[in-house]
Amino acid sequence: MVAGGAGLGLSVTQNIINEHKGFIGVESQIGKGTKLTIILHAAKE
């Protein structure tokens, strides 16, 4: 399945994660798919 968007979703997501001092990693294998790892820090109470 191929998405037909403008490709802005991941860029916007990355900006939000960066603003929260988080991490986003991407692993992709042809014919198998793509894995996104998103790490955000828990908020202090």
PDB file of N, CA, C and O in Angstrom:
ATOM      1  N   MET A   1       0.843  -1.185   0.000  1.00  0.00           N
ATOM      2  CA  MET A   1       0.000   0.000   0.000  1.00  0.00           C
ATOM      3  C   MET A   1       0.884   1.244   0.000  1.00  0.00           C
ATOM      4  O   MET A   1       1.833   1.336   0.779  1.00  0.00           O
ATOM      5  N   VAL A   2       0.580   2.177  -0.854  1.00  0.00           N
ATOM      6  CA  VAL A   2       1.348   3.421  -0.943  1.00  0.00           C
ATOM      7  C   VAL A   2       0.429   4.575  -0.588  1.00  0.00           C
ATOM      8  O   VAL A   2      -0.667   4.704  -1.133  1.00  0.00           O
ATOM      9  N   ALA A   3       0.893   5.421   0.342  1.00  0.00           N
ATOM     10  CA  ALA A   3       0.103   6.590   0.741  1.00  0.00           C
ATOM     11  C   ALA A   3       0.167   7.642  -0.357  1.00  0.00           C
ATOM     12  O   ALA A   3       1.164   7.738  -1.074  1.00  0.00           O
ATOM     13  N   GLY A   4      -0.886   8.422  -0.487  1.00  0.00           N
ATOM     14  CA  GLY A   4      -0.931   9.435  -1.541  1.00  0.00           C
ATOM     15  C   GLY A   4      -0.941  10.844  -0.995  1.00  0.00           C
ATOM     16  O   GLY A   4      -1.491  11.746  -1.627  1.00  0.00           O
ATOM     17  N   GLY A   5      -0.340  11.054   0.176  1.00  0.00           N
ATOM     18  CA  GLY A   5      -0.344  12.385   0.782  1.00  0.00           C
ATOM     19  C   GLY A   5       0.799  13.246   0.280  1.00  0.00           C
ATOM     20  O   GLY A   5       1.543  12.860  -0.622  1.00  0.00           O
ATOM     21  N   ALA A   6       0.925  14.421   0.884  1.00  0.00           N
ATOM     22  CA  ALA A   6       1.968  15.373   0.510  1.00  0.00           C
ATOM     23  C   ALA A   6       3.292  15.082   1.217  1.00  0.00           C
ATOM     24  O   ALA A   6       4.305  15.711   0.911  1.00  0.00           O
ATOM     25  N   GLY A   7       3.294  14.136   2.157  1.00  0.00           N
ATOM     26  CA  GLY A   7       4.528  13.796   2.851  1.00  0.00           C
ATOM     27  C   GLY A   7       4.868  14.728   4.004  1.00  0.00           C
ATOM     28  O   GLY A   7       6.010  14.743   4.462  1.00  0.00           O
ATOM     29  N   LEU A   8       3.910  15.499   4.478  1.00  0.00           N
ATOM     30  CA  LEU A   8       4.159  16.457   5.559  1.00  0.00           C
ATOM     31  C   LEU A   8       3.941  15.866   6.940  1.00  0.00           C
ATOM     32  O   LEU A   8       4.427  16.422   7.925  1.00  0.00           O
ATOM     33  N   GLY A   9       3.229  14.762   7.039  1.00  0.00           N
ATOM     34  CA  GLY A   9       2.878  14.185   8.337  1.00  0.00           C
ATOM     35  C   GLY A   9       4.082  13.844   9.188  1.00  0.00           C
ATOM     36  O   GLY A   9       4.120  14.192  10.368  1.00  0.00           O
ATOM     37  N   LEU A  10       5.071  13.167   8.614  1.00  0.00           N
ATOM     38  CA  LEU A  10       6.259  12.780   9.374  1.00  0.00           C
ATOM     39  C   LEU A  10       7.072  13.999   9.773  1.00  0.00           C
ATOM     40  O   LEU A  10       7.634  14.029  10.867  1.00  0.00           O
ATOM     41  N   SER A  11       7.145  14.991   8.924  1.00  0.00           N
ATOM     42  CA  SER A  11       7.874  16.223   9.235  1.00  0.00           C
ATOM     43  C   SER A  11       7.231  16.962  10.407  1.00  0.00           C
ATOM     44  O   SER A  11       7.929  17.428  11.308  1.00  0.00           O
ATOM     45  N   VAL A  12       5.918  17.067  10.395  1.00  0.00           N
ATOM     46  CA  VAL A  12       5.195  17.717  11.493  1.00  0.00           C
ATOM     47  C   VAL A  12       5.389  16.916  12.778  1.00  0.00           C
ATOM     48  O   VAL A  12       5.627  17.487  13.842  1.00  0.00           O
ATOM     49  N   THR A  13       5.288  15.591  12.673  1.00  0.00           N
ATOM     50  CA  THR A  13       5.490  14.722  13.836  1.00  0.00           C
ATOM     51  C   THR A  13       6.885  14.909  14.413  1.00  0.00           C
ATOM     52  O   THR A  13       7.044  15.015  15.629  1.00  0.00           O
ATOM     53  N   GLN A  14       7.891  14.950  13.555  1.00  0.00           N
ATOM     54  CA  GLN A  14       9.268  15.127  14.015  1.00  0.00           C
ATOM     55  C   GLN A  14       9.446  16.473  14.730  1.00  0.00           C
ATOM     56  O   GLN A  14      10.137  16.540  15.747  1.00  0.00           O
ATOM     57  N   ASN A  15       8.845  17.522  14.223  1.00  0.00           N
ATOM     58  CA  ASN A  15       8.942  18.833  14.870  1.00  0.00           C
ATOM     59  C   ASN A  15       8.317  18.809  16.263  1.00  0.00           C
ATOM     60  O   ASN A  15       8.883  19.371  17.201  1.00  0.00           O
ATOM     61  N   ILE A  16       7.171  18.172  16.407  1.00  0.00           N
ATOM     62  CA  ILE A  16       6.511  18.079  17.712  1.00  0.00           C
ATOM     63  C   ILE A  16       7.373  17.289  18.686  1.00  0.00           C
ATOM     64  O   ILE A  16       7.547  17.695  19.836  1.00  0.00           O
ATOM     65  N   ILE A  17       7.910  16.167  18.234  1.00  0.00           N
ATOM     66  CA  ILE A  17       8.758  15.334  19.097  1.00  0.00           C
ATOM     67  C   ILE A  17      10.014  16.097  19.501  1.00  0.00           C
ATOM     68  O   ILE A  17      10.424  16.031  20.659  1.00  0.00           O
ATOM     69  N   ASN A  18      10.629  16.816  18.572  1.00  0.00           N
ATOM     70  CA  ASN A  18      11.821  17.623  18.892  1.00  0.00           C
ATOM     71  C   ASN A  18      11.517  18.697  19.919  1.00  0.00           C
ATOM     72  O   ASN A  18      12.331  18.944  20.809  1.00  0.00           O
ATOM     73  N   GLU A  19      10.364  19.340  19.814  1.00  0.00           N
ATOM     74  CA  GLU A  19       9.975  20.379  20.773  1.00  0.00           C
ATOM     75  C   GLU A  19       9.858  19.818  22.187  1.00  0.00           C
ATOM     76  O   GLU A  19      10.064  20.537  23.164  1.00  0.00           O
ATOM     77  N   HIS A  20       9.530  18.545  22.290  1.00  0.00           N
ATOM     78  CA  HIS A  20       9.383  17.900  23.598  1.00  0.00           C
ATOM     79  C   HIS A  20      10.631  17.119  23.996  1.00  0.00           C
ATOM     80  O   HIS A  20      10.602  16.303  24.918  1.00  0.00           O
ATOM     81  N   LYS A  21      11.732  17.384  23.283  1.00  0.00           N
ATOM     82  CA  LYS A  21      13.019  16.735  23.544  1.00  0.00           C
ATOM     83  C   LYS A  21      12.920  15.210  23.493  1.00  0.00           C
ATOM     84  O   LYS A  21      13.523  14.504  24.300  1.00  0.00           O
ATOM     85  N   GLY A  22      12.153  14.728  22.534  1.00  0.00           N
ATOM     86  CA  GLY A  22      11.976  13.300  22.347  1.00  0.00           C
ATOM     87  C   GLY A  22      12.847  12.778  21.226  1.00  0.00           C
ATOM     88  O   GLY A  22      13.760  13.463  20.764  1.00  0.00           O
ATOM     89  N   PHE A  23      12.563  11.568  20.793  1.00  0.00           N
ATOM     90  CA  PHE A  23      13.346  10.894  19.759  1.00  0.00           C
ATOM     91  C   PHE A  23      12.407  10.168  18.819  1.00  0.00           C
ATOM     92  O   PHE A  23      11.411   9.586  19.249  1.00  0.00           O
ATOM     93  N   ILE A  24      12.724  10.204  17.532  1.00  0.00           N
ATOM     94  CA  ILE A  24      12.008   9.399  16.545  1.00  0.00           C
ATOM     95  C   ILE A  24      13.046   8.683  15.688  1.00  0.00           C
ATOM     96  O   ILE A  24      13.965   9.301  15.149  1.00  0.00           O
ATOM     97  N   GLY A  25      12.881   7.382  15.576  1.00  0.00           N
ATOM     98  CA  GLY A  25      13.770   6.573  14.746  1.00  0.00           C
ATOM     99  C   GLY A  25      12.961   5.863  13.685  1.00  0.00           C
ATOM    100  O   GLY A  25      11.806   5.500  13.909  1.00  0.00           O
ATOM    101  N   VAL A  26      13.573   5.666  12.523  1.00  0.00           N
ATOM    102  CA  VAL A  26      12.881   5.027  11.410  1.00  0.00           C
ATOM    103  C   VAL A  26      13.748   3.893  10.865  1.00  0.00           C
ATOM    104  O   VAL A  26      14.932   4.079  10.582  1.00  0.00           O
ATOM    105  N   GLU A  27      13.141   2.720  10.723  1.00  0.00           N
ATOM    106  CA  GLU A  27      13.794   1.573  10.090  1.00  0.00           C
ATOM    107  C   GLU A  27      12.873   1.100   8.976  1.00  0.00           C
ATOM    108  O   GLU A  27      11.669   0.943   9.179  1.00  0.00           O
ATOM    109  N   SER A  28      13.442   0.873   7.802  1.00  0.00           N
ATOM    110  CA  SER A  28      12.618   0.457   6.674  1.00  0.00           C
ATOM    111  C   SER A  28      13.313  -0.665   5.904  1.00  0.00           C
ATOM    112  O   SER A  28      14.522  -0.624   5.674  1.00  0.00           O
ATOM    113  N   GLN A  29      12.528  -1.664   5.512  1.00  0.00           N
ATOM    114  CA  GLN A  29      13.028  -2.754   4.697  1.00  0.00           C
ATOM    115  C   GLN A  29      12.089  -2.941   3.507  1.00  0.00           C
ATOM    116  O   GLN A  29      10.877  -3.081   3.664  1.00  0.00           O
ATOM    117  N   ILE A  30      12.674  -2.938   2.336  1.00  0.00           N
ATOM    118  CA  ILE A  30      11.882  -3.107   1.112  1.00  0.00           C
ATOM    119  C   ILE A  30      11.146  -4.440   1.172  1.00  0.00           C
ATOM    120  O   ILE A  30      11.739  -5.482   1.451  1.00  0.00           O
ATOM    121  N   GLY A  31       9.861  -4.388   0.910  1.00  0.00           N
ATOM    122  CA  GLY A  31       9.036  -5.586   0.898  1.00  0.00           C
ATOM    123  C   GLY A  31       8.548  -6.044   2.263  1.00  0.00           C
ATOM    124  O   GLY A  31       7.706  -6.938   2.351  1.00  0.00           O
ATOM    125  N   LYS A  32       9.074  -5.432   3.347  1.00  0.00           N
ATOM    126  CA  LYS A  32       8.666  -5.822   4.692  1.00  0.00           C
ATOM    127  C   LYS A  32       7.900  -4.719   5.409  1.00  0.00           C
ATOM    128  O   LYS A  32       6.987  -5.005   6.183  1.00  0.00           O
ATOM    129  N   GLY A  33       8.258  -3.471   5.164  1.00  0.00           N
ATOM    130  CA  GLY A  33       7.557  -2.367   5.805  1.00  0.00           C
ATOM    131  C   GLY A  33       8.492  -1.425   6.533  1.00  0.00           C
ATOM    132  O   GLY A  33       9.714  -1.514   6.413  1.00  0.00           O
ATOM    133  N   THR A  34       7.893  -0.522   7.289  1.00  0.00           N
ATOM    134  CA  THR A  34       8.631   0.518   8.001  1.00  0.00           C
ATOM    135  C   THR A  34       8.245   0.500   9.464  1.00  0.00           C
ATOM    136  O   THR A  34       7.071   0.352   9.805  1.00  0.00           O
ATOM    137  N   LYS A  35       9.245   0.654  10.336  1.00  0.00           N
ATOM    138  CA  LYS A  35       9.036   0.680  11.782  1.00  0.00           C
ATOM    139  C   LYS A  35       9.462   2.047  12.299  1.00  0.00           C
ATOM    140  O   LYS A  35      10.587   2.486  12.062  1.00  0.00           O
ATOM    141  N   LEU A  36       8.560   2.715  13.005  1.00  0.00           N
ATOM    142  CA  LEU A  36       8.866   3.989  13.658  1.00  0.00           C
ATOM    143  C   LEU A  36       8.957   3.764  15.154  1.00  0.00           C
ATOM    144  O   LEU A  36       8.085   3.126  15.744  1.00  0.00           O
ATOM    145  N   THR A  37      10.008   4.286  15.774  1.00  0.00           N
ATOM    146  CA  THR A  37      10.156   4.237  17.221  1.00  0.00           C
ATOM    147  C   THR A  37      10.101   5.666  17.731  1.00  0.00           C
ATOM    148  O   THR A  37      10.908   6.507  17.335  1.00  0.00           O
ATOM    149  N   ILE A  38       9.150   5.937  18.607  1.00  0.00           N
ATOM    150  CA  ILE A  38       8.985   7.279  19.182  1.00  0.00           C
ATOM    151  C   ILE A  38       9.153   7.194  20.671  1.00  0.00           C
ATOM    152  O   ILE A  38       8.483   6.403  21.335  1.00  0.00           O
ATOM    153  N   ILE A  39      10.063   8.019  21.213  1.00  0.00           N
ATOM    154  CA  ILE A  39      10.316   8.041  22.643  1.00  0.00           C
ATOM    155  C   ILE A  39      10.063   9.457  23.156  1.00  0.00           C
ATOM    156  O   ILE A  39      10.660  10.421  22.679  1.00  0.00           O
ATOM    157  N   LEU A  40       9.168   9.562  24.134  1.00  0.00           N
ATOM    158  CA  LEU A  40       8.883  10.836  24.794  1.00  0.00           C
ATOM    159  C   LEU A  40       9.083  10.643  26.302  1.00  0.00           C
ATOM    160  O   LEU A  40       8.762   9.586  26.847  1.00  0.00           O
ATOM    161  N   HIS A  41       9.605  11.653  26.956  1.00  0.00           N
ATOM    162  CA  HIS A  41       9.849  11.580  28.387  1.00  0.00           C
ATOM    163  C   HIS A  41       8.537  11.798  29.144  1.00  0.00           C
ATOM    164  O   HIS A  41       7.691  12.587  28.725  1.00  0.00           O
ATOM    165  N   ALA A  42       8.386  11.104  30.240  1.00  0.00           N
ATOM    166  CA  ALA A  42       7.201  11.284  31.078  1.00  0.00           C
ATOM    167  C   ALA A  42       7.265  12.647  31.766  1.00  0.00           C
ATOM    168  O   ALA A  42       8.340  13.120  32.133  1.00  0.00           O
ATOM    169  N   ALA A  43       6.116  13.257  31.930  1.00  0.00           N
ATOM    170  CA  ALA A  43       6.040  14.563  32.602  1.00  0.00           C
ATOM    171  C   ALA A  43       6.215  14.392  34.107  1.00  0.00           C
ATOM    172  O   ALA A  43       5.760  13.410  34.694  1.00  0.00           O
ATOM    173  N   LYS A  44       6.883  15.369  34.717  1.00  0.00           N
ATOM    174  CA  LYS A  44       7.019  15.373  36.173  1.00  0.00           C
ATOM    175  C   LYS A  44       5.769  15.967  36.789  1.00  0.00           C
ATOM    176  O   LYS A  44       5.187  16.907  36.247  1.00  0.00           O
ATOM    177  N   GLU A  45       5.356  15.424  37.916  1.00  0.00           N
ATOM    178  CA  GLU A  45       4.156  15.954  38.586  1.00  0.00           C
ATOM    179  C   GLU A  45       4.498  17.157  39.429  1.00  0.00           C
ATOM    180  O   GLU A  45       3.617  17.736  40.066  1.00  0.00           O
TER     181      GLU A  45
END
